[in-house]
């Protein structure tokens, strides 16, 4: 999760797409210009065999306004590597 957050901060679409499960991966990613990422808080992580969930809050500033993204992400391990499946937003 931390590596994917860092990839968002650095605008590394190549890394994000390579760590996204092929069944749910978009064809491309576009980043919002002007977003300044402020931090990541991992609130919970649970691993059960080859499946895992991570609850996190990522804070950012966009257009002078502070925002936060609260999500529970699902991951699956394939051939020893973790891949992002999807996430559900929390409020």
N, C-alpha and C positions, 0 to 999 in steps of 0.2 A: 504494500500500500504506500509506504513512504517513497519508494522509487517512482511510482506512478505520479504521486503528488509533485515530486521534483521534476519529472518530465513535463507536467503541466506548467510549472513555474518557468522552465527553460524553453517551452515551446517545442518539445521533442516529439512530434507526431509519429516519427518512425518508431520510437521506443514504445509509445502507447499502443500503436497498432500491433506491434510484434508481441505484446503481452496481453492482448485482447483475444478471447476465445473466438475461433473462426466462425462458429455458429451465430455469434451476436456482434461481431466486429463490423463497424461501418466501413464503407469504401474509402472514406477520407475523413480527416478532422480539420476543423477550422477553429482558430483561437480568437477570442474577443480581444481586439486591440484596446489598450488602455487599462487592462486589468492588472492590478498590482496584488500579488499574493502575499498575505501577511502571516500565515501560519497554519499548521496542521495539528489537530488534537485527535489521537486515536483513543476512542472511548472504550472499545471492547473488541476483542478478537477471539474467535473460536474456530478450532480446527477439529474436524471429524473425518479421519481417514483422508481421502482425496478431495474433500470439500471443506471450504472455510468461509466464514463471514467476518467482515470488519466493519465496525461502526465508527464513523469519524465525522469531525467537523473541520472544514477548511474555510478559513477566513480570507476575504479579499476586499479590495477597494476598487470600485469602478465608477468613473464619472464623479469622483468626489464623495461617493456614497459607500459606506461600509456594508458588506454583505457576508452571508455565511451559507455554506452548503453543508447540510447535515444529511448523511447518506448511510445506508447499510448496504455494503457491497458483497456480492457473492463471487467466490473464486473456485476453480477446480484445478487439480494437479494432473497433468498429462505428461507422461514420459519424464517424470521428475521435475517438471517446470510448472509454476503457478500461472494461470491465465484468468483474467477478469471476465466474468460472465455478464453481470448486470448489477444494477443497484436500485434501491427504492429510497426516495427522498423522505426525510422526516421533517417535521416542523418544530 
